[in-house]
Amino acid sequence: MENIQLLIEALEYIEDNLTEPIKTETIADHLHCSKSTIEKLFRYINNISIRDYIIRRRMSRQQELTMWYSASAEMNS
């Protein structure tokens, strides 16, 4: 699989499973590649580890939800 396509599919898998526990091994299995391959590719392209990316995405998603719920609550007041 081409490296960019591999990365796209890894990102899609992460987004689709953001609320679930995600292990690099699971992503690698899903993409039919080694854990080492996806870790190196992810870090090379994104300049961040998969683990750190997932943490940041979860924090960002939580912030989005918090802002949405706050706005929704203000509209209902």
N, C-alpha and C positions, 0 to 999 in steps of 0.2 A: 504494500500500500504506500502511496506517495506520502512523504512526510507532512505536507500541509493538510492533506485529507485526514491523516491520522490525528493530527492536532485538532482539526475541526470536530472530528467524531469524539475525541476526548472531551472537548469543551461542551459538546451537546450532551454527552453522558453526564457530565458534572451538573449541568443546568437541569436536566431531567430528574436527577436524583439528589438535588441540593438539600432536601429535607431529610434524607436518609443518611446513615453512616456510609462513608465512601472510603475505600482503601485503594491505594495505587494498584495493588494486585488485581482488584476487581476490574478496574478500568483496563488494565493490560489484558486480562482474560477476555473482556468484552471486545477489545480491538484485535485480539489474536496476535499479540506481540509480547515481548518481555517487559517486565517491570522496569528494568534498566533502560531499555529503549525509550519508553514513554517518559520516564523521568528526565533523561538527558535531553530529549527533543523539547519537552515542555520548558525546561530551564533555559535552553539555548534560545528558543524563540521568544518566550515571555519574560525572561530574566527573573523568574520567580519559581519556587518549587510548587509542585502540584498541591501539596499540603497547605502551604501558605496561600495559594490562590483560592482554595476551597474556603479557608477561614475568612479571607477578605470578602469573597462573594457572599458568604453567609451573613457577615456583618453588614454588608451593603444591602442585602435583601431585607434584613431586619430593619434597617434604617428606612428603607422604602415603605415597608409595611407600617412602621410607626408613624411616618408622615401621613400616609394614606388614612390610617385610622384616626389620627388627630384632625385631619381636614374633614373627614366624614362626621366626627363627633361635633365639630363646630357648626357644620351645616344643619345638623339635627337639633341644635340648641335653640 
